[in-house]
Amino acid sequence: MSDDTAVAVSADARSLWWVPLVQGILAIVLGLLFFANPGATSVTLVFFIGLWWFVRGIIDLVLIFVDHTMWGWKLFMGILGIVAGWIVAAAVIETPLIATLAVGTIWAWVLGFMGVVMGIIDLYQAFKGAGWGRGILGVLMIIFGIWIMTSPVQSAIALPWVFGVLLLLGGIMAIVAAFQLRKA
């Protein structure tokens, strides 16, 4: 890549400095909503996740006719997306808090399982020479993953506050990055 191209890409990136600024502001607003009203914000989020899965399933089915590669996978994912999206969105409309807690509990199970698997991988890498830090991190991830899986409902109840903290921190970092990009 020549220096002229790098400067042009950099200039294009600088002209879009406002994109991470808007993303950061929206993340902070959503984070604050999770703190101000965690139940209603979680219910709304789960409803839109169900709606997104439903729409994405329809898109996957339409893509079969546009691009025939991996049509079996697109068919499977399309049907799964439509069914899962319909079930989640309908459940949120019927029993919003129970549906939201159920989705949060399933997500807690997935996160706990991922933590255990990633912890085992870190332990393996530590024994292969990655160092004590990797091993300690692996043990902590395994403990944290098991803790989440043994109390998935409590973990699901805590998720809105976790999302709130992560969104606030991510929003602040995005705003800082936007102004750094503008200065560059």
Buried (B, 14 or more C-beta within 10 A) or exposed (E): EEEEEEEEEEEEEEEEBEEBBEBBBEBBEBBBBBBEEBBBBBBBBBBEBBBBBBEBBEBBBEBBEEEEEEEEEBBEBBEBBBEBBBBBBBBBEEEBEEBBBBBBBEBBBEBBBEBBEBBBEBBEBBEEEBEEEBBEBBBEBBEBBBEBBEBBEEBBBBBBEEBBEEBBEBBBEBBEBBEEBBEE
